[in-house]
Amino acid sequence: MKQLLEFLKTTALGGLFVLLPLLLLYLLLSEALGLIVVLAGPIADLFPKATFDDIKYPVVVGLGLIMGVSFLIGLSLRSENGRRLGRWIERMVLNRLPVYKALKSLTTGFAEAGKDGAFKTAVLKSSNGEREIVYVIEDYGNGQHTVLLPLAPTAFSGFVKVVDRDRLEILDANLGDVSRVLSHWGVGTRNLLEKHTTSTESSADLSEDVSGKGVSS
């Protein structure tokens, strides 16, 4: 009887450890697909009312609307007049909305690591030797920064702190790389830090080579 109970317990736990990640993945995908529909809502509102009343695949339609409008905007920005109009709208309208700058920095941070105006990723070093992954939100220009200490697995909620620049080690990773690690409860942090270390060492070696060539010449 005891062996039977042990068999049932270990078998059930083994199945549970496979089932739970699959259920969590399903929930994450459901949230992502639902977000696509929500984001496409304002675009759909620009069409006549009955246009999208009976659609069978709202996620596909929503994704198509977002990609289509993005393509048209990107196409218009390839011309000088389009870029000039875009800069004027941003300067006169969008920059007056407090949330716009934050959203622009957020989306830019997803696209490219270390780009000016984007949220950056970093490691916050403590006096006791602990290190925490953070997002650099704002640079004051006087050696201080606003940072967000994200919580896992909710990668974009957490605590806001003001810290000195010398406590931050900027990572060679964009927001997507770091948020993916945090959403997996930290799995992949080692690879993230190793990638940064390798990149830093390569940059240092390149600087030494350039300096050496300059001296020898």
CORVENKA-V209147 format. One record per pair of residues at least 12 apart in sequence whose ideal C-beta (glycine too) atoms are under 10 Angstrom apart, sorted by the first residue. I is the first residue (numbers start at 1). J is the second residue. Records with the same first field share a line. If there is no record, write none. Layout:
I: J, J
//
This chain:
21: 184
24: 153, 183, 184
28: 153, 183
32: 59
33: 58, 59, 60, 62, 63
34: 58, 59, 62
35: 59, 62
36: 58, 59, 60, 61, 62, 63, 65, 66
37: 58, 59, 61, 62, 63, 65
38: 62
39: 62, 63, 65, 66
40: 52, 58, 59, 61, 62, 63, 64, 65, 66, 67, 69
41: 58, 62, 65
42: 65, 69
43: 62, 64, 65, 66, 68, 69
44: 58, 61, 62, 65
46: 65, 69
47: 65
52: 65
73: 86
90: 104
101: 117, 138
102: 119, 137, 138
104: 117, 118, 119
105: 117, 118, 119, 120, 135, 136, 137, 138, 175
106: 118, 119, 135, 137, 156, 175
107: 119, 175
108: 174, 175
109: 121, 135, 136, 137, 174, 175, 176, 178, 179
110: 174, 175, 176, 177, 179
111: 174, 175, 176
112: 174, 175
113: 170, 171, 172, 173, 174, 175, 176, 177, 178, 196, 199
114: 170, 171, 172, 173, 174
115: 174
116: 139
118: 136, 174, 175
119: 135, 136, 137, 138, 147, 148, 156, 174, 175, 178
120: 134, 135, 136, 137, 139, 145, 147, 168, 170, 171, 173, 174, 175, 178
121: 133, 134, 135, 136, 150, 170, 171, 172, 173, 174, 175, 176, 177, 178, 179, 181, 192, 196
122: 134, 135, 136, 145, 147, 163, 165, 167, 168, 169, 170, 171, 173, 178, 196
123: 167, 168, 169, 170, 171, 189, 192, 193, 196
124: 136, 145, 147, 149, 161, 163, 167, 168, 169
125: 163, 166, 167, 168, 169
126: 163, 167
127: 167
131: 169, 189, 193
132: 147, 149, 150, 158, 161
133: 149, 150, 152, 155, 171, 173, 178, 179, 181, 182, 186, 189, 192, 193
134: 146, 147, 148, 149, 150, 158, 159, 160, 161, 163, 167, 168, 169, 171, 178
135: 147, 148, 149, 150, 155, 156, 158, 160, 175, 178, 179
136: 148, 163, 165, 168, 170, 171
137: 160, 161
138: 160, 162
139: 165
140: 162, 165
142: 164, 165
143: 163, 164, 165, 166
144: 162, 163, 164, 165
145: 161, 162, 163, 164, 165, 167, 168
146: 160, 161, 162, 163
147: 159, 160, 161, 162, 163, 167, 168
148: 160, 161
149: 161, 163
150: 175, 178, 179, 182, 183
151: 182
152: 179, 181, 182, 183, 184, 185, 186, 187, 189
153: 179, 181, 182, 183, 184, 185, 186
154: 179, 182, 183
155: 175, 176, 178, 179, 180, 181, 182, 183, 184
156: 175, 179, 182, 183
158: 182
169: 193, 196, 200
170: 196, 200
171: 192, 193, 195, 196, 199, 200
172: 192, 195, 196, 197, 198, 199, 200, 202, 203
173: 192, 193, 195, 196, 199
177: 191, 192, 195
178: 192
180: 192
181: 193
//
